């Protein structure tokens, strides 16, 4: 009795979790034709969900479904025929009225006669236990038309019981979950699990990346193991993390409804399905049910050379600060991605010298095998006549959004060869380090080229062939951030001399907190407190910064605080400013600092009243609930009043992700002899030197030298001008996201988001013995454009949404020091120029015959410029003033 009770409960349980019926999937009755109506529609909008704002189209038809064969061995093995008739194409937005592109056009004119005939040819579907075993169609049909049939066939695949399984349909190989009720089944498809071959890439850094979300839900209303109605909805949304006004949504819906049944043909006898298919029509062939790739033909598209000639004038050097230059750059990069090597070389060889650097930026940013081959064929690294082009190529490689192993292998090959310029050789190694990091972040640390590059960098530091190469390999490691390089950095930081020690310490500053272990901090504490040897102020302050940034212990903070008062005069003031900045800006170390300051010994008036001109300050450029942009400026002077180091940083934060937007460091040393001053401790033997180092979007660039050595200093002082030295200038493909989506309906969707930047960072250092004054200037000018393009294509009609944002901005920092008397006078200024922000939106529908509809909107606002605070005494955030302009819009034919 107990066994019977258990069996009964199991039966009831399985029955309640499935829809009534004798099969595990849909089942058609013998000798009947099922008359259904089918529609698939798609629309695009900016994520606002307003029906009047969307564009798209609907394809509808009648559908006949007939059971041709059922296996003698079981009801769950079926062959059905599905045929579409009375196909119509119409606007999804019924408010379009007379502006509809389908107005007055019948199906043969919209689809084309051949496409319509192919769409109305029947398909065969072999189902076993409700799942598609084989999909049969005719050969040589247009791929886009076959995809629409695949979309319809996918709706016939389902199961009548609850559970999670894997299925293959038009979307690919996907994980699906079924929820079965009495007369209804809900199928939820995990679109992020779908495996399908599609091209695509994205920017690795989340700050510059795109966040997307996709859902797919299909609801079946069931009666007698067949559908009364099917409703499927698939939604894809995306938003640019950096600018959430750049967003979009794709909504794809399918509906299948049973209207009636009629008497139909008898079943075809046979034991094997293959025999039955031959009897139906021997021209049927088995093809994948997974959607296939197709490309719509481009009509009246210009050649690469013609496109270049149309945008060349916008890429002249004088125009690079304008948004129009960036728009032209982005458009040309897209064109280059479809170009052949020979066509790219033709453009390179026929271009004038003034636009060649910008052309090199674009070709390298295209990141295709053809573009890489063309640019490597064009550039001669053994010559010193094209250094600017070589440098622009290397920097564009470093900023590559999705580099591959082939690019790294090419640079390694070039590095092992000969160079006409040692500066280019150094830049090549520095960029190799940047590519190693990007490939490792993308899971490519074990690639052969990456392993080889690691050996080059680490081997160069362990046993440098030339002593002067040490700096080059340290800069490469500063980009690569290899964990296995930390012991070498500690050795150079503690035992190295002057610039090498400082560079090793600043490299450690870039590592994640996970790698700054207690062992690393022991070495840094020895450097700061000079336990083993005397170090320069720049090295000591950097070591302290690394300690304070990476979970400092109670004793580490206490010892740093106790050292204030025992340090050289300006270093006292600098370290005090750093501690106050940590507290004021609520940095992670602030809790530990406050805990230590509860003690009277480290927290007293004498320690916190040290005078001097050195400073450290962090503030907000912009702040919102989901993001923040910060700047920090720390300036360290020597005891004689000469600038020792200024360090300007800009960071962008979104959630837990961050991007080191820029860093400009100006360093000077050994200048005390010019004013008969006494050098600080540990800096008595330093050579005269001044230079500038920059990080741009997480990439360390090759430092620029103003002068090196006393004789070089005197020569440049006598011939000095106020002209700035360019640190980096060019066009950068900053945001690069490409995604091809295969919708379950059979339609193809594409999401493209590109962001470009025209940037010019320059710096200068002026020194006057007559006026006993030094001045440093750092100037940033940028123009930025972000484009988003979302399309849904059926080959005969296309709907699209384009969004664009653009702006031009500038940031200038000036530091002036007068050391004719002590205490010397310091003036710090950082100005943010007015920045117009323009936003555009265009929605369109277009037939393959050329007829189309377009709607445009635009708006503009002004981000007013201001002077950013650089002292704790003036720490109010720069007020952002927005001057909105009226929104304009238009729509009509084109």
Secondary structure, DSSP 8 states (H G I E B T S, - for coil): -HHHHHHHHHHHHHHHTB-SSSSSS----TTEEEEEEEEEEEEEESSS--GGG-EEEEEEEEEEEEEEEE-TT-TTEEEEEEEEEEEEEEES-GGGGGG-TTTT--HHHHH-HHHHHHHTS-EEEEEETTEEEEEEEETT--HHHHHHHHHHHHTT---SB-EEEEEEETTEEEEEEEEE-SSEEEEEEEEEEEE----EE--SSTTSSEEEEEEEEEEEEEETTEEEEEEEEEEEEEEESS-TTSEEEEEEEEEEEEEEEEE-------SSHHHHHHHH-TTEEEE-SS--------TT---HHHHHHHHGGGGSGGGTTSHHHHHHHHHHHHHHTT--HHHHHHHHHHS-HHHHHHHHHHHHHH--HHHHHHHHHH--TT-STTHHHHHHHHHHHHT-SS--HHHHHHHHHHHHS--S-HHHHHHHHHHHHHHHHHHHHTT-TTSHHHHHHHHHHHHHHHS-SSTTHHHHHHHHHHHH--GGGHHHHHHHHHH--THHHHHHHHHHHTS-GGG--HHHHHHHHHHHHTSSS---HHHHHHHHHHHHHS---HHHHHHHHHHTTSS-HHHHHHHHHHHHHHHHTT-TTHHHHHHHTTSTTTS-TTGGG---S-EEEEEEEEE-SSEEEEEEEEEEE-TTS-EEEEEEEEEEEETTEEEEEEEEEEEEES-GGGGT----TT-TT---EEEEEEEETTEE---EEEEESHHHHHHHHHT--S--EEEEEEEEEEEEEEEEEE-TTS-EEEEEEEEEEEEEEEEEEEEETTTTEEEEEEEEEEEEEEEEEEEEE-SSEEEEEEEEEEEEEEEEEEEEEE-SSSS-EEEEEEEE--EEEEEEEEEEEEETTS-EEEEEEEEEEEE--EE---SGGG-------B-----EEEEEE-
